[in-house]
């Protein structure tokens, strides 16, 4: 991988992480998580081996499903409470869906 690609990938990882940490709105948190996902994919598939391509495809599909679950959680919370703010997560179903989505994104034990 050439140095410019490594720099762009590292910058994207830092940008996505900082956007996710500093966001107060669900959509910005989602954007930061997606930037992180898209920045990691070239690093996973760096070697052009079929297993690396398979691993990056599986990673992408798992992360896309978790992102969809996260957006569904935020929509459910907005539907029941009328709030799009991250700190106003009040509905129990939204809390459960958000916890599941974050667990999938982090790769915690039942979701790894």
C-alpha positions as CSV (number, residue, x, y, z in Angstrom):
1,X,0.0,0.0,0.0
2,X,1.5,3.3,-1.0
3,X,2.1,6.1,1.7
4,X,-0.7,8.3,0.4
5,X,-3.3,5.6,0.8
6,X,-2.0,4.8,4.3
7,X,-2.3,8.5,5.2
8,X,-5.8,8.8,3.8
9,X,-6.9,5.7,5.6
10,X,-5.4,6.8,9.0
11,X,-6.9,10.3,8.5
12,X,-10.3,8.8,7.8
13,X,-10.1,6.6,10.9
14,X,-9.3,9.6,13.1
15,X,-12.0,11.7,11.4
16,X,-14.6,9.1,11.8
17,X,-13.8,8.4,15.4
18,X,-13.8,12.1,16.3
19,X,-17.1,12.7,14.5
20,X,-18.7,9.7,16.3
21,X,-17.4,10.8,19.7
22,X,-18.3,14.5,19.4
23,X,-21.8,14.1,17.9
24,X,-25.0,14.8,19.6
25,X,-27.3,13.7,16.8
26,X,-27.9,10.2,15.6
27,X,-27.1,10.9,12.0
28,X,-23.7,12.3,12.7
29,X,-22.8,9.4,14.9
30,X,-23.9,7.1,12.1
31,X,-21.8,9.0,9.6
32,X,-18.7,8.7,11.8
33,X,-19.2,5.0,12.2
34,X,-19.6,4.6,8.4
35,X,-16.4,6.5,7.8
36,X,-14.6,4.1,10.1
37,X,-16.1,1.1,8.3
38,X,-15.1,2.4,4.9
39,X,-11.6,3.3,6.1
40,X,-10.9,-0.2,7.5
41,X,-12.1,-2.1,4.4
42,X,-9.0,-1.3,2.3
43,X,-6.7,-2.4,5.2
44,X,-8.5,-5.7,5.5
45,X,-8.4,-6.5,1.8
46,X,-4.8,-5.2,1.4
47,X,-3.5,-8.5,0.2
48,X,-5.3,-9.8,-2.8
49,X,-5.9,-13.2,-1.4
50,X,-9.4,-14.7,-1.7
51,X,-9.7,-15.1,2.1
52,X,-8.9,-11.4,2.5
53,X,-11.6,-10.4,0.0
54,X,-14.0,-12.8,1.7
55,X,-13.2,-11.3,5.2
56,X,-13.7,-7.8,4.0
57,X,-17.0,-8.7,2.4
58,X,-18.2,-10.4,5.6
59,X,-17.0,-7.4,7.6
60,X,-18.8,-5.0,5.4
61,X,-22.1,-6.9,5.4
62,X,-22.0,-7.3,9.2
63,X,-21.2,-3.6,9.7
64,X,-24.0,-2.6,7.3
65,X,-26.5,-4.7,9.2
66,X,-25.4,-3.1,12.5
67,X,-25.7,0.4,10.9
68,X,-29.2,-0.4,9.7
69,X,-30.1,-1.6,13.2
70,X,-28.6,1.6,14.7
71,X,-30.7,3.8,12.3
72,X,-33.8,1.8,13.1
73,X,-33.2,2.3,16.8
74,X,-32.9,6.0,16.3
75,X,-36.0,6.1,14.2
76,X,-37.9,4.1,16.8
77,X,-36.8,6.5,19.5
78,X,-37.8,9.5,17.5
79,X,-41.2,7.9,16.8
80,X,-42.0,7.3,20.4
81,X,-40.3,10.3,22.1
82,X,-40.0,12.9,19.3
83,X,-36.3,13.4,20.1
84,X,-33.4,12.8,17.7
85,X,-30.8,13.6,20.4
86,X,-28.5,10.8,21.6
87,X,-28.9,11.8,25.2
88,X,-32.7,11.4,25.0
89,X,-32.9,7.7,24.5
90,X,-36.0,6.8,26.6
91,X,-37.9,4.0,24.9
92,X,-36.9,0.5,26.1
93,X,-37.0,-1.1,22.7
94,X,-34.8,1.7,21.3
95,X,-32.3,1.1,24.1
96,X,-32.2,-2.6,23.4
97,X,-31.8,-2.1,19.6
98,X,-29.0,0.4,20.2
99,X,-27.2,-1.9,22.6
100,X,-27.4,-4.7,20.1
101,X,-26.2,-2.5,17.2
102,X,-23.2,-1.2,19.2
103,X,-22.4,-4.7,20.3
104,X,-22.3,-5.9,16.7
105,X,-20.2,-2.9,15.7
106,X,-17.7,-3.6,18.5
107,X,-17.7,-7.4,17.9
108,X,-18.7,-8.3,21.4
109,X,-19.0,-12.0,22.4
110,X,-22.3,-13.2,21.0
111,X,-21.8,-11.1,17.9
112,X,-18.2,-11.8,16.9
